[in-house]
Amino acid sequence: MLSKEVACLRQMPSGHFDRITRESLRHSSKISMDASAMNGWIVSEGDDQWQTLLHVIAGLEFGHSIFFAGSIYSQDEVEAAVARLPSSETARFAFLTSGSTGKPKTVIHSTEALVQAAIALSDAIPLGGRRMHHLFPPNYMAGVLNCVVLPWVTEGSVVVGSPFSFRTPLEMPFILGESQSEVAWLSPRMIRSLGTVARHQVQLRESLQRHWTLVVSATGPLDLATRDAFMELLQIPVLNTYGTTEHLFISAEKQESDKFSCGSLIAKNELAFATQLEDDFSENFLERSSGVVWAKTPFMATVVAEANQDPMAVRDDASPTLGFWQTGDVGRLHGGCLYIDHRADDMVVWDGMNISPRIYEDFANGNRSVIESMLSLVSHKGRDLLVLFAVTSDEKSRSGVIEEVWQGFGTWDMNLPAPSRVLSVEELPRTHTGKINRRGGQHLFLTAASQ
């Protein structure tokens, strides 16, 4: 058992883990503040989880404002964004992100907002005081809030090393044995990858079962087939959450359920629904229970600005939106639970029909040999085709799996057309945060079809 004083387990180049106390982390975070200040902000950039951890603690413990930028951004982009940051007398966390839109923006929160969001989430899901495994990219909002702020303010501990990669499932038995982590935040892609490998690797399966008592899903829509396959194989509960960089946590599942949703609203959060993505906020949105989701939380960002926007646009509760900001997702509130169907701009219009890609992807992912899938509208010889791309787990039977999926669409009862094509691909196009990038469908089709 680890002492409660151990706040971090850091994986060293040798592979083994150093155990670091809260007091040592405070001391190290003080040192980290001296080397990375710019325009009054501590700049956290690059691909080192350890440095990100120290910068977060510097903000939480010593009242410094921290600017987080992932390694995909150039030095010029980082410096330009920092130059536009407002001065602040209170501690703030700023994130340079492109989110699901692909358009860079800076989102600024008060440090207190992140702390309160973490506490509110830990009241809904039993994560406080646990040993959290951090597998998200450094300087990424989900990693900062979910895997560093939450364990720090709830007297837990965090395991840091390398972000999730294709090697992680193979290395995980050793890592779990050394770190003794108890819970993990995972993206849907991580859940699918671990579940797929664990089905064939007994050592990984037994190691996950021995150590993790809970997995929480974040950063994107988790489909029912992926969750159920993971839970059935490993007997580890998986709880779903929903939030955005601007709102932080919006809803969370408190316990496993036969119905798959994003859970109930976290205390003091409110929702409203528009009919179209382009609609400006109106009070009659509050009367609806489905559509484009607008949300209001006590943790919302104080500043949101596009990368080239100057001066930065400050949003507050006095705005015409009554404090509600659009999430960009389409969903519904039913029985007290929030269901997210798809991104508002993901809707595919084909042959006069509005089609939600997630319906097709959930169906394909129900095949246990399909790791993940993506539906896209592509152009081919003057026609629009509805193409489903699938990543399969067994290369030897790839064609057989694709044939199974194709035949399944021929008999499904969704009252929707089958895809024009089902194609096997080695991987799906992604944004830097790991989310599926549907804009890459056309290029992927040209590559896959030629093979």
C-alpha positions in Angstrom: 0.0 0.0 0.0 1.2 3.5 -0.7 1.4 6.2 2.0 -1.2 8.9 1.7 1.7 11.3 1.5 2.7 9.9 -1.9 1.0 12.2 -4.4 2.7 11.0 -7.6 4.3 8.0 -9.1 6.6 9.0 -11.9 7.8 6.5 -14.4 11.6 7.0 -15.0 13.6 6.1 -18.1 14.4 2.7 -16.5 10.7 1.9 -16.5 10.4 1.9 -12.7 8.4 4.4 -10.7 9.6 7.0 -8.3 7.3 7.7 -5.4 7.0 11.5 -4.7 5.3 13.1 -1.8 3.1 16.2 -1.9 5.7 18.3 -0.2 8.4 17.3 -2.7 6.0 18.1 -5.6 5.3 21.6 -4.1 9.1 22.2 -3.9 9.7 20.9 -7.5 6.8 23.0 -8.8 8.4 26.2 -7.3 11.6 25.5 -9.3 9.6 24.9 -12.5 8.1 28.3 -12.3 11.3 30.2 -12.9 12.2 28.8 -16.3 9.0 29.1 -18.2 7.4 32.5 -17.6 6.2 34.6 -20.5 4.1 37.8 -20.4 3.3 37.1 -16.7 2.1 33.6 -17.4 3.9 30.3 -16.8 3.9 28.5 -20.2 3.4 24.8 -20.2 4.2 23.2 -23.6 5.8 20.1 -25.1 5.1 16.4 -24.5 6.3 15.8 -20.9 3.5 14.8 -18.5 5.8 15.5 -15.5 6.4 19.1 -16.4 2.7 19.6 -17.0 2.0 18.1 -13.5 4.5 20.6 -11.9 2.9 23.6 -13.7 -0.6 22.6 -12.6 0.6 22.3 -9.0 2.3 25.7 -9.3 -1.1 27.2 -10.3 -3.0 25.4 -7.6 -0.6 25.9 -4.7 1.1 29.3 -5.4 -1.6 31.2 -7.3 0.2 31.5 -10.6 -1.5 31.7 -14.0 -0.6 28.8 -16.4 -1.0 28.7 -20.2 -1.2 25.1 -21.6 -0.3 24.4 -25.2 0.1 20.9 -26.8 3.1 19.9 -28.7 1.3 20.2 -32.1 1.5 24.0 -31.8 4.6 25.8 -33.1 6.7 28.2 -31.0 5.4 31.1 -33.1 1.7 30.0 -32.5 2.4 29.7 -28.7 4.1 33.0 -28.4 1.3 34.8 -30.4 -1.4 33.3 -28.2 0.5 34.2 -25.0 1.0 37.8 -26.2 -2.8 38.2 -26.4 -3.5 36.8 -22.9 -5.0 39.3 -20.5 -3.2 40.2 -17.3 -4.9 38.8 -14.2 -4.8 39.4 -10.5 -6.2 36.0 -9.8 -4.9 32.6 -10.8 -6.1 31.4 -14.2 -5.5 28.3 -16.4 -5.6 29.0 -20.1 -5.7 26.3 -22.8 -4.8 26.6 -26.4 -7.0 24.0 -28.1 -8.7 23.2 -31.4 -11.2 20.9 -29.7 -13.6 19.2 -32.1 -13.8 22.1 -34.5 -10.3 22.1 -35.7 -10.1 25.9 -35.2 -7.5 26.9 -32.6 -8.9 29.0 -29.7 -7.8 30.0 -26.3 -10.1 29.1 -23.3 -9.4 30.7 -19.9 -10.8 29.5 -16.6 -10.2 30.7 -13.1 -8.2 28.2 -11.1 -11.0 28.0 -8.6 -13.4 26.9 -11.4 -11.3 23.9 -12.1 -11.0 23.0 -8.4 -14.8 23.3 -8.0 -15.5 21.3 -11.1 -13.2 18.5 -9.9 -14.9 18.4 -6.5 -18.3 18.4 -8.1 -17.3 15.5 -10.3 -15.8 13.5 -7.4 -19.2 14.0 -5.5 -20.9 12.2 -8.5 -18.3 9.5 -9.1 -16.1 7.9 -6.4 -12.8 9.2 -7.7 -11.6 11.2 -4.7 -8.5 10.0 -2.8 -7.9 7.2 -5.4 -4.7 6.5 -7.4 -5.4 7.9 -10.9 -3.6 6.6 -14.0 -2.8 9.5 -16.3 -2.7 8.4 -20.0 -3.8 11.6 -21.8 -1.5 13.9 -23.7 0.4 16.6 -21.7 -1.2 20.1 -21.6 -4.5 18.7 -22.7 -7.6 19.9 -20.8 -8.8 16.4 -19.9 -5.4 15.4 -18.6 -5.0 18.6 -16.5 -8.5 18.6 -15.0 -9.3 14.9 -14.8 -6.0 13.4 -14.0 -4.1 16.1 -12.1 -6.4 18.7 -10.5 -8.9 16.1 -9.3 -6.5 13.7 -7.5 -4.6 16.7 -6.1 -7.6 18.5 -4.5 -9.1 15.2 -3.2 -6.0 13.9 -1.5 -5.4 11.2 -4.1 -2.4 10.4 -6.2 -1.5 10.3 -9.9 0.6 8.0 -12.1 2.5 9.8 -14.8 4.7 8.4 -17.5 4.0 8.2 -21.2 0.7 9.1 -22.9 -1.3 6.3 -24.4 0.1 4.8 -27.6 -0.1 1.6 -29.6 2.6 0.2 -27.2 0.6 0.9 -24.1 -1.5 -2.3 -24.0 1.6 -4.4 -24.3 3.4 -2.5 -21.5 0.5 -2.2 -19.2 1.0 -5.3 -17.1 4.4 -4.1 -16.0 3.2 -0.5 -15.5 0.2 -1.6 -13.4 2.4 -3.9 -11.3 4.8 -1.1 -10.6 2.4 1.8 -10.1 -0.6 0.0 -8.5 -3.0 2.4 -10.0 -6.6 2.0 -9.1 -8.7 4.0 -11.5 -8.3 5.5 -15.0 -9.8 8.1 -17.2 -9.8 6.8 -20.7 -10.9 8.0 -24.1 -13.2 5.7 -26.1 -10.3 4.8 -28.4 -8.2 3.8 -25.3 -11.0 1.6 -24.0 -11.4 -0.1 -27.4 -7.7 -0.7 -27.8 -7.2 -2.1 -24.3 -10.3 -4.3 -24.6 -9.3 -5.6 -28.0 -5.7 -6.6 -26.9 -6.9 -8.0 -23.5 -9.2 -10.4 -25.4 -6.1 -12.1 -26.7 -3.5 -11.3 -24.0 -4.2 -13.1 -20.8 -1.5 -11.2 -18.9 -3.0 -7.9 -19.7 -6.5 -9.1 -19.0 -5.6 -10.4 -15.5 -3.5 -7.3 -14.7 -6.3 -4.9 -15.5 -8.8 -7.0 -13.5 -6.4 -7.1 -10.5 -5.7 -3.4 -10.3 -8.4 -1.2 -11.8 -11.7 -1.0 -10.0 -13.2 1.7 -12.2 -12.8 3.3 -15.6 -14.3 6.6 -16.5 -14.8 7.6 -20.1 -14.1 11.2 -21.3 -13.3 13.3 -24.4 -15.7 11.8 -26.9 -18.8 9.7 -27.4 -18.4 6.2 -26.0 -20.6 3.7 -27.9 -22.6 1.0 -26.1 -20.9 -1.9 -27.9 -17.4 -0.8 -26.8 -18.5 -0.3 -23.2 -20.3 -3.6 -22.9 -17.5 -5.6 -24.5 -15.0 -4.0 -22.1 -17.1 -4.6 -19.1 -18.1 -8.1 -20.0 -14.5 -9.2 -20.7 -12.8 -7.4 -17.7 -15.6 -7.1 -15.2 -14.5 -3.5 -14.6 -17.3 -0.9 -14.4 -17.2 1.9 -17.0 -18.9 5.2 -16.3 -19.5 7.8 -18.9 -19.1 11.6 -18.6 -19.8 14.6 -20.7 -18.2 18.1 -20.8 -16.4 20.6 -22.9 -13.3 22.8 -22.5 -15.5 25.8 -22.0 -18.0 24.2 -19.6 -15.8 21.7 -17.9 -18.0 18.8 -16.4 -21.7 18.9 -17.5 -23.0 15.4 -16.6 -21.8 12.1 -15.4 -23.1 8.5 -14.8 -23.1 7.7 -11.1 -23.5 4.0 -11.5 -23.8 1.3 -14.2 -27.1 1.2 -16.0 -28.8 -0.9 -18.7 -29.5 2.4 -20.5 -26.4 4.0 -21.9 -26.2 7.8 -21.5 -23.9 10.6 -20.3 -25.6 10.4 -17.0 -27.4 13.0 -15.0 -26.5 16.7 -14.8 -24.0 17.6 -12.2 -25.4 19.9 -9.4 -26.3 23.4 -10.5 -25.8 22.7 -14.2 -28.6 23.6 -16.7 -29.3 22.7 -20.3 -31.2 24.3 -23.2 -31.8 23.0 -26.7 -31.8 24.8 -30.1 -33.2 23.4 -33.4 -30.3 24.5 -35.6 -26.5 24.9 -35.1 -26.7 28.4 -36.4 -29.5 29.5 -34.0 -28.7 32.4 -31.6 -29.7 31.7 -28.1 -33.4 32.3 -27.2 -35.2 31.8 -23.9 -37.6 29.3 -25.6 -34.6 26.9 -25.9 -35.3 26.3 -22.2 -38.7 24.7 -23.0 -37.2 22.0 -25.3 -35.7 18.7 -24.3 -33.8 17.8 -27.5 -31.7 19.5 -30.2 -28.4 21.3 -30.3 -27.2 21.4 -26.7 -26.5 24.6 -24.9 -25.3 24.4 -21.3 -24.7 26.6 -18.3 -22.3 25.5 -15.5 -20.8 27.3 -12.4 -17.4 26.4 -13.9 -17.7 28.1 -17.3 -14.7 29.8 -18.9 -14.4 33.6 -18.3 -12.7 34.1 -21.7 -13.0 32.3 -25.0 -11.3 33.6 -28.2 -10.4 32.3 -31.6 -6.6 32.2 -32.2 -6.6 35.3 -34.3 -9.1 37.3 -32.3 -7.8 40.4 -30.7 -8.8 41.7 -28.3 -10.2 38.6 -26.7 -13.9 38.3 -26.3 -15.0 38.1 -22.7 -18.2 36.1 -22.1 -20.1 36.4 -18.8 -23.5 35.8 -17.3 -24.7 39.3 -18.3 -24.5 38.2 -22.0 -27.7 37.8 -24.1 -27.3 34.0 -23.8 -28.2 34.1 -20.1 -25.0 32.4 -19.4 -25.6 29.5 -21.7 -23.0 28.5 -24.3 -23.4 26.2 -27.2 -21.6 22.8 -26.9 -21.7 22.0 -30.6 -23.4 18.6 -29.9 -26.9 17.3 -30.6 -28.6 15.4 -27.8 -31.6 15.0 -25.6 -32.6 15.0 -22.0 -34.8 12.1 -21.1 -35.6 10.7 -17.7 -33.1 13.0 -16.0 -30.3 11.7 -18.2 -28.4 13.4 -21.0 -28.0 11.5 -24.3 -25.5 12.8 -26.9 -26.2 11.7 -30.4 -23.5 13.3 -32.5 -21.6 16.6 -33.2 -23.9 19.1 -34.7 -21.7 19.5 -37.7 -21.2 15.8 -38.1 -24.7 15.3 -39.6 -24.5 13.8 -43.0 -27.0 14.9 -45.6 -27.3 12.1 -48.2 -30.0 11.5 -50.8 -32.3 14.0 -49.0 -31.9 12.4 -45.6 -30.3 13.7 -42.4 -28.1 10.8 -41.1 -26.3 10.6 -37.8 -23.0 8.8 -38.3 -23.0 7.5 -34.7 -26.0 5.1 -35.5 -23.9 3.4 -38.2 -20.7 3.4 -36.1 -22.4 2.0 -33.1 -23.8 -0.8 -35.2 -20.4 -1.6 -36.8 -18.6 -1.5 -33.5 -21.0 -4.1 -32.2 -18.9 -6.6 -34.2 -16.2 -7.7 -31.7 -13.5 -7.7 -34.4 -14.1 -4.1 -35.2 -11.9 -1.8 -33.0 -13.5 1.4 -34.3 -15.3 2.9 -37.3 -16.2 6.1 -39.0 -19.0 7.1 -41.4 -18.2 9.8 -44.0 -19.8 11.2 -47.1 -17.2 11.1 -49.9 -17.3 12.1 -53.6 -16.5 9.4 -56.2 -17.0 9.8 -60.0 -19.5 12.6 -59.6 -21.6 10.8 -57.0 -21.8 11.1 -53.2 -21.2 7.8 -51.4 -21.9 6.9 -47.8 -18.8 5.1 -46.8 -18.1 3.3 -43.5 -14.4 2.8 -42.6 -13.6 0.1 -40.1 -10.4 -0.7 -38.2 -10.3 -4.5 -37.4 -8.4 -6.4 -34.8 -7.4 -9.4 -36.8 -5.5 -8.7 -40.0 -5.7 -12.3 -41.2 -9.5 -12.2 -41.3 -9.9 -8.6 -42.2 -11.9 -9.3 -45.4 -14.1 -11.7 -43.5 -14.9 -9.1 -40.8 -15.7 -6.4 -43.4 -18.0 -8.9 -45.1 -19.8 -9.6 -41.8 -20.3 -5.9 -41.2 -21.5 -5.4 -44.8 -24.0 -8.2 -44.5 -25.2 -6.9 -41.2 -26.1 -3.6 -42.7 -28.1 -5.5 -45.3 -30.4 -6.9 -42.6 -30.5 -4.2 -39.9 -33.8 -2.7 -38.9 -32.9 1.0 -38.4 -35.1 2.2 -41.3 -32.0 3.8 -42.8 -30.0 3.0 -46.0 -27.0 0.7 -45.8 -23.6 2.3 -46.5 -22.5 2.5 -50.2 -19.2 0.9 -49.2 -17.6 -0.7 -46.1 -13.8 -0.4 -46.3 -11.1 -1.7 -44.1 -8.4 0.7 -43.0 -5.4 0.5 -40.6 -6.3 3.6 -38.7 -8.8 6.5 -38.8 -7.8 10.2 -39.3 -7.7 12.1 -36.0 -7.3 15.5 -34.5 -4.4 16.2 -32.2 -6.6 15.4 -29.2 -7.3 11.9 -30.6 -10.8 12.5 -31.7 -12.0 11.2 -35.1 -11.5 13.7 -37.9 -14.3 13.1 -40.4 -12.8 15.8 -42.6 -10.2 13.3 -43.6 -12.7 10.9 -45.0 -12.2 11.8 -48.7 -8.4 11.3 -48.6 -8.9 8.0 -46.6 -11.4 6.8 -49.2 -9.0 7.4 -52.1 -6.2 5.6 -50.3 -8.4 2.6 -49.1 -10.3 2.2 -52.4 -7.0 2.0 -54.4 -5.9 -0.9 -52.2 
